[in-house]
Amino acid sequence: MNAATTTGTPYGTLPSASPLPLRKPVSLPRLQEMRDRGEKITMLTAYDATFAAVADAAGVECILVGDSLGMVCQGLNSTVGVTLETMRYHTESVVRGLQRVQATVWVIGDLPFGSYHESKEQALNSASVLMRAGAHMVKLEGGGWTTETVRFLVERGIPVCAHLGLTPQTVHALGGYRVQGRGDAAALQLRRQAIELQDAGASMLVLEMVPATLSADITVELKTCHTIGIGAGDGTAGQVLVMHDMLGINLGKNPKFVHNFMEDASSVRGAMAAFVAAVKDGSFPDNNLHAW
Ligand code: KIV
């Protein structure tokens, strides 16, 4: 199929492929090149074929099929209730949409609560489900106990994105959606865990709701593991937002670290393109408005 054509169906038309037809598929080497030349990496969540294709057309490099879908699609109070089967279903939907428009984005499938906690073998089985569904990488939450799991998956050819700071799957243990890594001891532990995860082979690390200075320090320390911030200030290698938040359509109040990109846009694709532009030129996030 020609990359510039739209794909019409009786029920909807997926957007034409990227406005930049010469864009190369995003890969780990390409993300490393971006990092090395100081270009910020952009990531948005998407959970279905159409929004994934729109995000690709808007120019984001990475799509996270996040377990946040439990909250924004399924109406759950937290991500704890999301199952591996649900993640497989949404990952497949996203990947099918991307294939129809010959997309170039890197797709990350989120391992849900309970799908990697029992053993490394359980994690491999769960990760295999998402990789077979078409993900290029899996994400898992936590540091310390997850390090050997990350090593196990990476040694078996599965790229891994780690996730530290506010880890929503452990919201009950953390006592709510709170900033993490405050104070010397907590900051040191987070830095140590980040380095261990890089050493175990993680090539991306989501840092959620941590102080901007801490995430900037961690970013400088990590050379082959790219930090992707959400509520972590402007010093990370890239930024991620939950799509519904940045479109201003979540069911609650947007957290402080979110900007509603739909406010000044005339289309969803325009809002996503504005997010990409703002991350690339450094205007989002603004540490005075979106960080701790
Ligand atoms: O599930 C998700 O969408 C996430 C992001 C908040 C990073 O983990």
Boltz pocket constraint, residues with backbone or C-beta under 6 A from the ligand:
constraints:
  - pocket:
      binder: B
      contacts: [[A, 45], [A, 64], [A, 65], [A, 66], [A, 67], [A, 68], [A, 69], [A, 110], [A, 206], [A, 208], [A, 230], [A, 240], [A, 242]]
      max_distance: 6.0
